[in-house]
Each structure stands twice: as C-alpha cells, then as structure tokens.
Amino acid sequence: MPAIVGSIQIVSIGSSAVMHVGDCYSITPTSTTKTFAGAGSFNTGDGLFVENHHSATNTWDSDQADQNISGFLL
C-alpha cells in the first residue's frame, strides 16, 4: 500500500542510524558496538543523586569478536 507522507524535518542522523520514509520491505542496519561505562554513567532525569564510593569498570573481554556481521540481507 502506498504511503502518504506529509512534511519531514531531519535535524540529525547518526552514523549507524536508519531513516526511512514510505513503503519498505526490510530495514537491516549493519553496525555493532561495545560500550564500557562505570556506575551511574547512563542515568538521566531531573534531580539525580548518584553516590558511588567505589566504582570500577571491568573492560577485559576474553573472546576475539562479539556480534559478528557475516553478510547482508537484501
């Protein structure tokens, strides 16, 4: 079924983002990342109080690769 789309404003699209307007069969982004962060790093909101007396982030990873991308689906 055809899509009817009104006005669109795009402010920013990141390097691994997906932007699609209209009809689509499949959207398959092909990007992976690994993030290490300490205690309280991703807290959001108003009036937060985070008290971390001792925080240590373990970044050691025994395997060689995580979330391998092996091919593209078209």
PyMOL commands that set and color helices and strands:
alter all, ss='L'
color gray80, all
deselect
rebuild
show_as cartoon
